[in-house]
Amino acid sequence: MRLSPGERRLSPRPLRALAAAVALLCVAACAPAIDEDVRVAGIGTARAAPDPKPVPHFAETSFLAADGQRLPARKWLPSGEAKAVILALHGFNDYSNAFDAPATIWARSGIATYAYDQRGFGGAPGRAHWAGRAALAADAATASHVLRQLYPRRPLYLLGESMGGAVAVVAATGESGTPMPEVDGLVLAAPAVWGRATMQLLPKLALWAGVRVFPALSLTGRGLGITASDNIQMLRALGRDPLVLKSTRIDAIYGLVDLMDAALASAPRLSQRVLVMYGAHDELVPREPVRDFVAALPEGAGADAGTERRLAFYPQGYHMLLRDLAGPQVAEDVASWVLRPQAPLPSGADTAEDRRPWPPHRSEDPGSG
């Protein structure tokens, strides 16, 4: 396949280190070139709302944001009245269809799931360009407000997978000055919290230079030998899906790292109830930054503070926990926690959550011998 000038794949070591450092580029192919400029250094904001201001809402196949942008959306509803609601945020280069398998399981448990293509991904505006973490956080807050009105007496949870987890944290803490989502808690599946503070020097230098010298250059994850999931059939389907981005501009990677920086730094202010899920075979987000993130979360589960922290470690899990071969088990854990947050998880993945540090070192993994 022929590459456009903006999609050249280079092999110098710094660029490979950069791609490895942000190895959320796990499905390789070519993405279309886009000429639109992108602001790389700022946090980014949604565009000014038109006058008269639109009324944000979920339609059958879209979500109308506060600034009038229409984002493709999907929903999975139970056959009867919803017992709880999940607003799901997908990962980097992915889109809302990422939740089809787990949301089908949640619907059988009486949970309604809503997901939209975040700006710059899937079929949303600005495809392949970074919208800025404030814009992404603002959309999550707006969508949660809409769902709170639709389901006023039902528990509402914000679930983020990988990059979506970082967006959820930034949104829930108001880090970017945006309104905070009206949710009862967060579910963070393999959250992307690999900030600069936990990166090695070479990837940081490559990122710093790359965004200044060739911000529009696209990189892929080819040749990195990274396994994102043990569900090979699912990974092949992603490779064939035209809505999944297959290469990434350096300025988008820069924006992602800014987001991960902000999410890691925001951990001490995350006062909401939270379920953090991580797999022993995650090759995309290292254990160390996840460990730093969890250690920085507010201590205790005091009733006055409303804080409850649940940690779930999956010895057979990869980065794409909800779509791994054992994804149905992980999805059942999410359903159980959303409906009965005080009960143990069905899989028992939370039985060692009092172990410090968490996630455990590899030598401490169950069955590591």
GUBANU-307735 format. One record per residue (C-alpha): residue number from 1; residue in one letter; x, y, z. Coordinates in nm, 2 decimals, decimal comma. Example, Ala and Ser with C-alpha at 12.3 -4.5 7.8 and 13.67 -1.06 7.14 Angstrom:
residues 2
PT  seq  type       x       y       z
PT    1     A    1,23   -0,45    0,78
PT    2     S    1,37   -0,11    0,71
This chain:
residues 369
PT  seq  type       x       y       z
PT    1     M    0,00    0,00    0,00
PT    2     R    0,13    0,34   -0,10
PT    3     L    0,19    0,60    0,18
PT    4     S    0,12    0,97    0,14
PT    5     P    0,41    1,21    0,24
PT    6     G    0,24    1,27    0,57
PT    7     E    0,23    0,90    0,65
PT    8     R    0,60    0,80    0,58
PT    9     R    0,72    0,53    0,82
PT   10     L    1,07    0,60    0,95
PT   11     S    1,29    0,37    1,13
PT   12     P    1,54    0,58    1,33
PT   13     R    1,58    0,45    1,68
PT   14     P    1,43    0,77    1,85
PT   15     L    1,11    0,73    1,65
PT   16     R    1,08    0,36    1,73
PT   17     A    1,13    0,45    2,09
PT   18     L    0,86    0,71    2,06
PT   19     A    0,62    0,46    1,91
PT   20     A    0,71    0,20    2,18
PT   21     A    0,66    0,46    2,45
PT   22     V    0,31    0,52    2,34
PT   23     A    0,25    0,17    2,21
PT   24     L   -0,13    0,22    2,20
PT   25     L   -0,08    0,19    1,82
PT   26     C   -0,14   -0,18    1,81
PT   27     V   -0,32   -0,23    1,48
PT   28     A   -0,10   -0,16    1,18
PT   29     A   -0,20   -0,03    0,84
PT   30     C   -0,24    0,30    0,66
PT   31     A   -0,46    0,60    0,77
PT   32     P   -0,58    0,88    0,54
PT   33     A   -0,38    1,20    0,54
PT   34     I   -0,56    1,50    0,67
PT   35     D   -0,45    1,86    0,60
PT   36     E   -0,63    2,03    0,88
PT   37     D   -0,40    2,20    1,13
PT   38     V   -0,39    2,08    1,49
PT   39     R   -0,29    2,27    1,81
PT   40     V   -0,05    2,04    1,99
PT   41     A    0,06    2,21    2,31
PT   42     G   -0,26    2,34    2,46
PT   43     I   -0,52    2,14    2,64
PT   44     G   -0,77    2,22    2,37
PT   45     T   -1,14    2,32    2,41
PT   46     A   -1,46    2,25    2,23
PT   47     R   -1,55    2,51    1,97
PT   48     A   -1,78    2,80    2,07
PT   49     A   -2,14    2,69    2,07
PT   50     P   -2,36    2,84    1,80
PT   51     D   -2,64    3,07    1,88
PT   52     P   -2,90    2,96    1,96
PT   53     K   -2,72    2,71    2,17
PT   54     P   -2,80    2,34    2,08
PT   55     V   -2,96    2,12    2,34
PT   56     P   -2,72    1,82    2,40
PT   57     H   -2,89    1,49    2,36
PT   58     F   -2,85    1,13    2,25
PT   59     A   -3,03    1,04    1,92
PT   60     E   -3,06    0,69    1,78
PT   61     T   -2,71    0,69    1,63
PT   62     S   -2,54    1,01    1,75
PT   63     F   -2,47    1,23    2,04
PT   64     L   -2,51    1,61    2,00
PT   65     A   -2,24    1,78    2,21
PT   66     A   -2,27    2,12    2,38
PT   67     D   -2,09    2,30    2,09
PT   68     G   -2,31    2,15    1,83
PT   69     Q   -2,07    1,88    1,71
PT   70     R   -2,25    1,56    1,63
PT   71     L   -2,06    1,25    1,74
PT   72     P   -2,15    0,90    1,62
PT   73     A   -2,29    0,70    1,91
PT   74     R   -2,42    0,36    2,00
PT   75     K   -2,64    0,23    2,28
PT   76     W   -2,71   -0,12    2,42
PT   77     L   -3,03   -0,13    2,62
PT   78     P   -3,18   -0,40    2,84
PT   79     S   -3,51   -0,56    2,75
PT   80     G   -3,68   -0,42    3,05
PT   81     E   -3,62   -0,11    3,27
PT   82     A   -3,26   -0,02    3,32
PT   83     K   -3,12   -0,10    3,67
PT   84     A   -2,80    0,11    3,61
PT   85     V   -2,63    0,30    3,33
PT   86     I   -2,27    0,30    3,19
PT   87     L   -2,13    0,58    2,98
PT   88     A   -1,83    0,42    2,81
PT   89     L   -1,52    0,60    2,67
PT   90     H   -1,31    0,41    2,42
PT   91     G   -0,94    0,39    2,38
PT   92     F   -0,68    0,56    2,15
PT   93     N   -0,74    0,50    1,78
PT   94     D   -1,06    0,30    1,86
PT   95     Y   -1,42    0,40    1,85
PT   96     S   -1,75    0,33    2,02
PT   97     N   -1,80   -0,01    1,87
PT   98     A   -1,53   -0,13    2,11
PT   99     F   -1,80   -0,20    2,37
PT  100     D   -2,03   -0,42    2,16
PT  101     A   -1,93   -0,74    2,33
PT  102     P   -1,92   -0,63    2,70
PT  103     A   -2,22   -0,40    2,66
PT  104     T   -2,43   -0,69    2,53
PT  105     I   -2,34   -0,88    2,85
PT  106     W   -2,43   -0,57    3,06
PT  107     A   -2,77   -0,54    2,88
PT  108     R   -2,85   -0,89    2,99
PT  109     S   -2,78   -0,78    3,35
PT  110     G   -3,02   -0,49    3,32
PT  111     I   -2,75   -0,22    3,25
PT  112     A   -2,79    0,03    2,97
PT  113     T   -2,47    0,13    2,80
PT  114     Y   -2,41    0,45    2,59
PT  115     A   -2,09    0,52    2,40
PT  116     Y   -1,99    0,78    2,14
PT  117     D   -1,69    0,82    1,90
PT  118     Q   -1,47    1,07    2,08
PT  119     R   -1,35    1,37    1,88
PT  120     G   -1,08    1,27    1,63
PT  121     F   -1,16    0,90    1,63
PT  122     G   -1,40    0,67    1,45
PT  123     G   -1,65    0,87    1,25
PT  124     A   -1,63    1,18    1,47
PT  125     P   -1,52    1,52    1,34
PT  126     G   -1,14    1,59    1,31
PT  127     R   -1,06    1,23    1,24
PT  128     A   -0,69    1,15    1,31
PT  129     H   -0,64    1,48    1,48
PT  130     W   -0,61    1,55    1,86
PT  131     A   -0,90    1,75    1,99
PT  132     G   -0,75    1,84    2,33
PT  133     R   -0,82    1,69    2,67
PT  134     A   -1,05    1,97    2,78
PT  135     A   -1,28    1,90    2,48
PT  136     L   -1,28    1,53    2,55
PT  137     A   -1,35    1,59    2,92
PT  138     A   -1,63    1,84    2,84
PT  139     D   -1,80    1,59    2,61
PT  140     A   -1,80    1,32    2,89
PT  141     A   -1,95    1,57    3,14
PT  142     T   -2,22    1,68    2,89
PT  143     A   -2,31    1,32    2,80
PT  144     S   -2,33    1,23    3,17
PT  145     H   -2,56    1,52    3,23
PT  146     V   -2,79    1,40    2,95
PT  147     L   -2,80    1,05    3,08
PT  148     R   -2,86    1,17    3,44
PT  149     Q   -3,17    1,34    3,30
PT  150     L   -3,28    1,03    3,11
PT  151     Y   -3,22    0,80    3,41
PT  152     P   -3,28    1,02    3,71
PT  153     R   -3,30    0,74    3,97
PT  154     R   -3,05    0,50    3,84
PT  155     P   -2,68    0,46    3,92
PT  156     L   -2,47    0,61    3,65
PT  157     Y   -2,10    0,51    3,60
PT  158     L   -1,83    0,65    3,37
PT  159     L   -1,62    0,37    3,22
PT  160     G   -1,30    0,44    3,05
PT  161     E   -1,08    0,19    2,86
PT  162     S   -0,71    0,28    2,81
PT  163     M   -0,71    0,64    2,68
PT  164     G   -1,08    0,66    2,78
PT  165     G   -0,97    0,59    3,14
PT  166     A   -0,74    0,89    3,13
PT  167     V   -1,02    1,11    2,99
PT  168     A   -1,26    0,98    3,27
PT  169     V   -1,01    1,08    3,54
PT  170     V   -0,94    1,42    3,39
PT  171     A   -1,31    1,48    3,35
PT  172     A   -1,40    1,35    3,70
PT  173     T   -1,15    1,58    3,87
PT  174     G   -1,22    1,89    3,67
PT  175     E   -0,85    1,91    3,58
PT  176     S   -0,90    2,11    3,26
PT  177     G   -1,16    2,35    3,41
PT  178     T   -1,45    2,17    3,26
PT  179     P   -1,77    2,07    3,45
PT  180     M   -1,74    1,74    3,62
PT  181     P   -1,95    1,44    3,51
PT  182     E   -2,26    1,37    3,72
PT  183     V   -2,17    1,00    3,80
PT  184     D   -2,18    0,76    4,09
PT  185     G   -1,83    0,63    4,02
PT  186     L   -1,57    0,53    3,76
PT  187     V   -1,46    0,21    3,61
PT  188     L   -1,10    0,23    3,47
PT  189     A   -1,00   -0,07    3,25
PT  190     A   -0,62   -0,06    3,19
PT  191     P   -0,62    0,32    3,23
PT  192     A   -0,36    0,50    3,02
PT  193     V   -0,16    0,68    3,29
PT  194     W    0,18    0,64    3,14
PT  195     G    0,29    1,00    3,18
PT  196     R    0,63    1,15    3,12
PT  197     A    0,73    1,11    3,48
PT  198     T    0,74    0,73    3,43
PT  199     M    0,89    0,73    3,08
PT  200     Q    1,25    0,67    3,00
PT  201     L    1,46    0,96    2,86
PT  202     L    1,48    0,85    2,50
PT  203     P    1,11    0,84    2,43
PT  204     K    1,06    1,17    2,60
PT  205     L    1,34    1,33    2,39
PT  206     A    1,20    1,18    2,07
PT  207     L    0,85    1,31    2,15
PT  208     W    0,98    1,66    2,23
PT  209     A    1,18    1,67    1,91
PT  210     G    0,92    1,50    1,69
PT  211     V    0,63    1,73    1,77
PT  212     R    0,85    2,03    1,68
PT  213     V    1,01    1,90    1,37
PT  214     F    0,75    1,69    1,19
PT  215     P    0,42    1,70    1,39
PT  216     A    0,21    1,56    1,10
PT  217     L    0,43    1,25    1,05
PT  218     S    0,24    0,93    1,11
PT  219     L    0,37    0,63    1,29
PT  220     T    0,24    0,28    1,32
PT  221     G    0,30    0,00    1,58
PT  222     R    0,44   -0,24    1,32
PT  223     G    0,75   -0,43    1,42
PT  224     L    0,72   -0,36    1,79
PT  225     G    0,62   -0,72    1,88
PT  226     I    0,34   -0,60    2,12
PT  227     T    0,05   -0,82    2,20
PT  228     A   -0,26   -0,62    2,29
PT  229     S   -0,49   -0,92    2,35
PT  230     D   -0,50   -1,29    2,33
PT  231     N   -0,82   -1,26    2,12
PT  232     I   -0,65   -1,29    1,78
PT  233     Q   -0,98   -1,31    1,59
PT  234     M   -1,09   -0,97    1,75
PT  235     L   -0,75   -0,81    1,66
PT  236     R   -0,78   -0,92    1,30
PT  237     A   -1,13   -0,77    1,28
PT  238     L   -0,99   -0,44    1,41
PT  239     G   -0,73   -0,46    1,14
PT  240     R   -1,01   -0,48    0,88
PT  241     D   -1,23   -0,21    1,04
PT  242     P   -1,19    0,11    0,84
PT  243     L   -1,31    0,32    1,14
PT  244     V   -1,01    0,20    1,35
PT  245     L   -0,71    0,43    1,30
PT  246     K   -0,40    0,24    1,18
PT  247     S   -0,14    0,51    1,21
PT  248     T   -0,10    0,81    1,43
PT  249     R    0,03    1,16    1,39
PT  250     I    0,31    1,26    1,62
PT  251     D    0,11    1,57    1,74
PT  252     A   -0,17    1,33    1,84
PT  253     I    0,07    1,12    2,04
PT  254     Y    0,20    1,44    2,20
PT  255     G   -0,16    1,52    2,30
PT  256     L   -0,21    1,17    2,43
PT  257     V    0,10    1,19    2,65
PT  258     D   -0,03    1,53    2,79
PT  259     L   -0,35    1,36    2,87
PT  260     M   -0,18    1,07    3,05
PT  261     D    0,04    1,33    3,24
PT  262     A   -0,28    1,50    3,36
PT  263     A   -0,45    1,18    3,46
PT  264     L   -0,16    1,06    3,66
PT  265     A   -0,13    1,40    3,84
PT  266     S   -0,50    1,41    3,90
PT  267     A   -0,51    1,08    4,10
PT  268     P   -0,50    1,24    4,45
PT  269     R   -0,82    1,44    4,36
PT  270     L   -1,02    1,15    4,24
PT  271     S   -1,27    1,13    4,52
PT  272     Q   -1,54    0,92    4,35
PT  273     R   -1,59    0,55    4,39
PT  274     V   -1,36    0,38    4,15
PT  275     L   -1,29    0,03    4,02
PT  276     V   -0,94   -0,01    3,86
PT  277     M   -0,88   -0,32    3,64
PT  278     Y   -0,54   -0,44    3,51
PT  279     G   -0,41   -0,75    3,34
PT  280     A   -0,08   -0,92    3,42
PT  281     H    0,01   -0,94    3,04
PT  282     D   -0,06   -0,57    2,96
PT  283     E    0,23   -0,48    2,73
PT  284     L    0,09   -0,13    2,65
PT  285     V    0,06    0,05    2,98
PT  286     P    0,34   -0,07    3,22
PT  287     R    0,27   -0,17    3,58
PT  288     E    0,48    0,11    3,73
PT  289     P    0,27    0,41    3,63
PT  290     V   -0,05    0,22    3,72
PT  291     R    0,11    0,14    4,05
PT  292     D    0,19    0,51    4,10
PT  293     F   -0,16    0,61    4,00
PT  294     V   -0,32    0,37    4,25
PT  295     A   -0,08    0,47    4,53
PT  296     A   -0,18    0,83    4,48
PT  297     L   -0,56    0,77    4,50
PT  298     P   -0,72    0,91    4,82
PT  299     E   -0,68    0,67    5,11
PT  300     G   -0,97    0,51    5,29
PT  301     A   -1,33    0,45    5,22
PT  302     G   -1,48    0,69    5,47
PT  303     A   -1,86    0,73    5,44
PT  304     D   -1,83    1,10    5,48
PT  305     A   -1,58    1,13    5,19
PT  306     G   -1,78    0,89    4,97
PT  307     T   -1,46    0,72    4,86
PT  308     E   -1,43    0,36    4,78
PT  309     R   -1,14    0,20    4,59
PT  310     R   -1,17   -0,15    4,43
PT  311     L   -0,87   -0,30    4,26
PT  312     A   -0,90   -0,60    4,02
PT  313     F   -0,60   -0,79    3,89
PT  314     Y   -0,64   -1,05    3,61
PT  315     P   -0,35   -1,30    3,59
PT  316     Q   -0,45   -1,40    3,24
PT  317     G   -0,55   -1,05    3,12
PT  318     Y   -0,40   -0,84    2,85
PT  319     H   -0,44   -0,47    2,77
PT  320     M   -0,78   -0,51    2,60
PT  321     L   -0,93   -0,66    2,91
PT  322     L   -1,30   -0,63    2,80
PT  323     R   -1,22   -0,80    2,46
PT  324     D   -0,97   -1,06    2,56
PT  325     L   -1,07   -1,43    2,55
PT  326     A   -1,16   -1,39    2,92
PT  327     G   -1,34   -1,06    2,84
PT  328     P   -1,69   -1,20    2,94
PT  329     Q   -1,56   -1,27    3,29
PT  330     V   -1,42   -0,91    3,31
PT  331     A   -1,75   -0,77    3,19
PT  332     E   -1,94   -0,97    3,45
PT  333     D   -1,72   -0,82    3,72
PT  334     V   -1,81   -0,47    3,59
PT  335     A   -2,18   -0,55    3,59
PT  336     S   -2,15   -0,69    3,95
PT  337     W   -1,97   -0,39    4,08
PT  338     V   -2,20   -0,14    3,91
PT  339     L   -2,51   -0,31    4,06
PT  340     R   -2,36   -0,42    4,39
PT  341     P   -2,05   -0,21    4,46
PT  342     Q   -2,00   -0,36    4,81
PT  343     A   -2,00   -0,72    4,70
PT  344     P   -1,69   -0,92    4,60
PT  345     L   -1,63   -0,95    4,23
PT  346     P   -1,76   -1,28    4,08
PT  347     S   -1,41   -1,37    3,94
PT  348     G   -1,23   -1,31    4,26
PT  349     A   -0,99   -1,07    4,08
PT  350     D   -1,02   -0,83    4,38
PT  351     T   -0,93   -1,09    4,65
PT  352     A   -0,56   -0,97    4,66
PT  353     E   -0,64   -0,60    4,64
PT  354     D   -0,49   -0,54    4,98
PT  355     R   -0,15   -0,65    4,85
PT  356     R    0,11   -0,37    4,83
PT  357     P    0,23   -0,26    4,59
PT  358     W   -0,06   -0,30    4,34
PT  359     P   -0,04   -0,42    4,07
PT  360     P    0,20   -0,67    4,21
PT  361     H    0,55   -0,72    4,07
PT  362     R    0,57   -1,00    3,81
PT  363     S    0,74   -1,23    4,05
PT  364     E    0,44   -1,21    4,27
PT  365     D    0,18   -1,29    4,00
PT  366     P   -0,03   -1,60    4,08
PT  367     G    0,13   -1,90    3,93
PT  368     S    0,46   -1,73    3,86
PT  369     G    0,63   -1,99    4,08
